[in-house]
């Protein structure tokens, strides 16, 4: 194992060295204040300028961890800040200063502001780094018990029923665990639409109030969770995860039909490769069936 890089000082003390110039994206806790990383605290203690989606929230977090703002500038930046704030921050970065940016909670840019700022800093070729940390989607995935090898982060999907069902239908067949953010008020409607669009039997998980006092992980089929949450007045923050669709079994007849079509324009080998890829079946089996098809 490679030794961990970083300061050799006691890990419980902040690293007093100056923070290098550039934008530092900091992940902040999604509930438990102690989930902040030591590196994020270093950046908050040492950055020349502090930028936050909500400056009061950042100030409060810094107070909890005993980090004074001192005489440093604190600037608000969110989705509606406009180009003026971005230009101002680019100017600060061009002066060779260090800038810390934190969104309201969790990882910036993940259903949170920061994208336009990051894009502008990248386009300007200015230095930028991230101090990674808490993210509700990843925390929920790790607790869910659903497959974690592939996942699709869908974030907040539209809130009107028809747009929500369309959005769900678009990703219904994706072979990955689906992850959604939702407000507690709309949880029941989301589960109802998921049952209607993705089917009643899929395994799903609702993670509520992660890392907080009333943390809850509810598992079941979509039908079971829809019933459970339709009767509850849900409070707090929630992430919903849904298992991937079970791939439909492809019959020998379906493979033969696809092969007959492909063989109209392709040679046996190419037709077998094409059909195996489109239907997700073994190439060897597709090839054997292709060989057995009538020639004309
Ligand atoms: N940037 C954040 C992240 O990295 O997870 C997400 C910000 S987004 C505006 C807020 C949504 O994240 C909430 O509506 C909820 O879906 C989810 N979320 C945030 N904190 C959570 C928590 N402690 N437990 C469950 N879900 C949470």
Boltz pocket constraint, residues with backbone or C-beta under 6 A from the ligand:
constraints:
  - pocket:
      binder: B
      contacts: [[A, 30], [A, 31], [A, 103], [A, 105], [A, 106], [A, 107], [A, 108], [A, 109], [A, 110], [A, 111], [A, 112], [A, 134], [A, 135], [A, 136], [A, 137], [A, 180], [A, 181], [A, 182], [A, 183], [A, 207], [A, 208], [A, 209], [A, 210], [A, 211], [A, 212], [A, 237], [A, 238], [A, 239]]
      max_distance: 6.0
